[in-house]
Structure formats: C-alpha cells, structure tokens
C-alpha cells in the first residue's frame, strides 16, 4: 500500500497505535475481551464535522492514543456501495479508509439494517466499522429502490498500535521513544516517496495537527522549489540541535531550534533533511 499518493504538510490522515510497553501485541486478531453492547447509531456531534465524528463506531474502539474516524451522510454519497454488508466493508477498505485487512475483521453484531465489524488484538478492539442498509445517492451503485449497504461510521486506533504482522505490509516506518515504545504516526512517521517523487524519503511530525504539522524530506534534489535549502548527506550536528528523543532503528532525530531542519543519524553520520516550504507529493 502506497502511503504517498499525496503528501501535504498539514493533512491529518488516519492513524493507529502501540501497546503500553515496548513489545508488540502477541496476537494478530481475535475477539475483544468485552463485546460492545451499545447502540449502532448515535446522534452526530454538532461540534465535529463528519470526517472527525466517529459516531457509534467510536464507542467500540479501545485505543491508547487518539482514535480516527468518520461518519457518512444520508443518503450515502461517499463512494461505491455493496450488495451485502461484506461487500460494503470490502469496498470501503479498498478506498483506503483503514489499514487492518478485511479478512481479520469479524461480525460482532447484526441488526436488520446495520452490521458491526471489528478487528481486535490482544482482547482490545482496534478497528470498528458499522455498515448500514439505507438510502444511497444515484451513481453509487444502489439498486432501483435506492437502497444499498454502505459504511455509516468507522473508527480506528493509530496504526502504531497494530501488531507487526499487520503493519509490516504497510509503508510506515515507526519511530520510538525511550524504552522502545512506538509513537503514533499522527505524532511522527517516515516513509519512502511515491512514484511521482521516486527516490525521496519523507518524515512527518504532528501530521494530525493542522497548525503544527511539518514535513521534512531526504533526497529531494530534483524538487528544489519545495525547499529553502537542499538535503545534505553528511553534516556536523550543530551544538544547538534540539534532541527529540525519537529513534528509528539506528537513527536518532534532532531538530533545529526554528524547526526548519531535521537532523537524522547517529554517531557516524548525520543527514540534514530540509523542511518543505510548500506541499510536495502526487496529485
């Protein structure tokens, strides 16, 4: 799965999380320790927009870090619909709504017009999708009666919470804090650039915060207009570099005091990754 279809400095994308200690969750999937007993529909929160309101699905997930979720409009206009609940789940997964594979999700509750699917690891629900049989707009694939199955609400934890058996198939590179615990990708994440920016490497900080999000790029020489200065493969670590406490394998991360530069490396060599001055990515 390519995570650089579009790279924007301040975009908040779905995120998931890590266990409370440094080790990975022991199980890939299984039932939650306590099945959700609440309603499959709750009124929308007037303080949130639809892409921030996880609705009833948000009542199901059990996250260490901030959940990500959304709710669809009625009638449904957000994409292709399904002939069955499973079809609707598959379609919404293909459109990039969440990361855990569909075949790891289980039916937890069935009602006449709604079905709850969840993915749980180590007894905690990390991903929940409620699909509804209801009105869908013309052009979505609904039947002559205008009805179909479609995802009504969804919620998931930051992907850093998922076990390696799931995240190893993703392009995310997770950074850790002292003790080896993964940090959420909404806080820090790196990944290789997509086809349109091939050869680059991205580092995002606070991507879930529209005001604080920052993007740094290595090997962006072919795109000079997107940076105030070029990437440098070997520099001396400045005395005023700010230690972030983040590690990825043998690499450590420092920032310049004005946060215009990221310094990535270790005792042998430090690279200078410049911050973007305009969004870089694939349209």
N, C-alpha and C positions, 0 to 999 in steps of 0.2 A: 504494500500500500504506500503510495507516494504522498508524503505529508507536505510537499512544497508546490501543490497546484497553484497556490497563491501565498506569497509571503508579505505580510503587512505589519509594520512595527507595532500597531496598537490593536490588532484584532484579537478578540477573545474567542478562542476555539475550545471545543470540548476537552476536558481534562480528567485524569484519574489518579490513583494514589498508592502509597506504600504502607506496609504493616508497621506496627508500633515499634518494632525492633529492627535490627539490621538484616535479618534473614527474610527470604522470600516466603510468601504463603505456601503451605505444604500441599495444598490441593488445587487442581485446576478448576473443578466445578463440582457442584453438589447442592443439595437443598440448604436453605437458610435454617439456622437453629430455631428461629421462631417465625412461622408463616405469618404474612401480613393479613390482618383481619379487618382493615379499614375499608372505606368506600373506594370504588374505582373511578369516581368522578368527584371533584371538589370545585367550588366556585373559584374563578380566577382572582388573583390578587391585583387589585386596581393600581397598585404601586409599581407593578412589573409589566414589561412588555411580554408578548407571547414567547419570544426566544429566551427569556430569562425565567419564566414561570414553569416549573416542572410539574405543576398540577398534582394529581393523585399519585403519579409515579414517583414524585419527590418524597412522598411519605413512606415509600417502600425501601429505598436505598439506605445503606448504613455505611457512611464514609468517614474516614479520618480527616480528610481535607474537604474543601468546598466541593459540593456537587455541581454538576452542569446539567441543564435540562431545558425542556421547552414544551409548549402546548400548541396544537393545531387549531386553526379556525374552523368554524362550522358555517356553511358547508366546507368540506376539505378542499383546499386548492394547492397544497404544498408538494405535489408530485404524483407519481403513479400509485394507484390503489391496487388492492388484491381481491381475488375471488374468495379467499379464505383467510382466517387470521394468520396462518403461517405464511401465506403469500404476502400479506401486508408487512409482516415482520422482515421477510427476506428483502422486499423492495426497499424498505426504509434503511436497512443495513447497507445495501448496495449504494444508496445515495450518501453514505458517509456519516450517518447520524451517531453511530457508536462503534466501538472497536472490538469487543468480545465477539467471537464467531457465533453465528446463529445456531449452529449445532450444539453449542454449550448452554443455550437458553432453554428453560423449562416452563411449561404451562403450570402456573400456580393457582389460578382461579379462572373459572369460566362462568360468565353470565350470558343471558340471551343476546345482548348487544355489545358486550365488552369481554376481552380476554387479557389477563395479565401474564406476561412472560418475564422471567427474571434470570439473571446469572449470579450465582453465589460462589464465593471462595472462602474456605475455612469457616463456613457457617454464617457468613455475612453477605448480604445482598449488595453487589457492586453495580448492578445494572438492571433497570426495570423499564419495560415498555408496555403500555396499555393500548391495545388496538380496539377500535370501535367499528361497529357496523352502523353506518349512518349516511347522511346526505353528502355527496361529493360533487364538485363542480363539473360542468361539461368539459370534456377533453382530458380528464384524469383517467378514463377507462372504466367509469362506473356503468352499471347496466342501464337498461331502458327506464327502470324505476328511479334512477338517480342515486341508488344506494350501493355501497361497497364497504369493504374493510380497509381501514387506514389507521396509522399511528396517531392516537389522540394526545397522549402525553408520554414523555420519556425522561429518564434521569439516569445519570451515571456518576461514578466517582472519578477522580483523576486517574489516568492510565497508569501512573506510577504505583497504584495500589494493586494492580493486577499481577498475577504470578508470571514468572519468566516464560512459562510455556505459552502464554498468550502474547506477551509484549515482545518476545524475540522475533515475531513475524512482522513487527512494526518498524518504522524507520526512526523512532525516537531514540535518542541517546540520553539516558538518565544521569543526573548529577546527584551527588550525595552530600550529606552534611557529616560532621564529625561522628564517628561511630558507624558509618556506612549506610545510614538510612536514606533511602531515596527521597528526593524532594519532588513535589508535584510539578508537572510540566507547565501549569499555569504560573509557576514561580520561576522555573529555569528549565530549559531544554535545548538540545542541539540536534542537528540532523544534516545529512547531505543535501545539496541543492538539487532541484528537479532538472528535467531535460533542457528547459529553456535557459537555465543558469548552470549547466553541467560543469563540474569541477569545483564549484563553490562549496562552502560549509557554513551553516548558519548557527548562531547562538541567540536565543531569545530569553530575555529577562522580563518578568512581570507581564507576560503576554495577556493575562486575563484582566489587566488594569489599563483602561483606555488612556489614562493620564500618565502612567509611569512606564508603560511598555517600551522596551528598547530592543533593537536588533543589531547584532554585530556579525560581520562576515569575513571569512578567510578565503583567500584565493579569488578575490573579486576584481582582479586586474582588468578584465575585459569590460568592466562596467564602471569606469572612473567617475561618471557623472553622479553616481549614487553615494559617493563618499567624499568627505572633506580631505582625506589623505589615503594613501594606499596601504594595503596589507603588507606587513614585513615579517619575514620568516624567522628572523633571529635578532632580538634586541636585548639590551640590558634592562632588567626590571628596575624602574625608577624607585627612588627611595620613598616617594610619597604615594606609591601604589597602594590602593585600599584592598586588603585581604577580604574576600567574600566568604571564605570558609567552605566553598564548594569544590568538590573533586569529581572528576570523571576518569576512572582508571588511574593512569599515572599523571594525568593533567590536573593542575590546580588553576583557580581563576582569581585574578585580581582586576580591579577597575581603576582607571584614572580618577582623580578627585572630581572632575567635572563629568565623568561617566561617558566621555566621548570615545574612549578606547577600552578594549578588553585585552588583558594580558593572559595568555593561555600557555601553560607549560610547567616546567619543573626546574630541578637543579641544573640540568644540562643545557636547556634552551627554552627561551620564552618567545612566543609569537605575539605580534601586535595585530589585533583584529579591529579594524575601524568600525564605528557605528554608522549605520545608514543615515543619510540626510533626506531620503525620500524612499517610499516603498519599492523594494526590489523583488521580483518574482514573476510567475507565469500568469498571464491574464486568464 
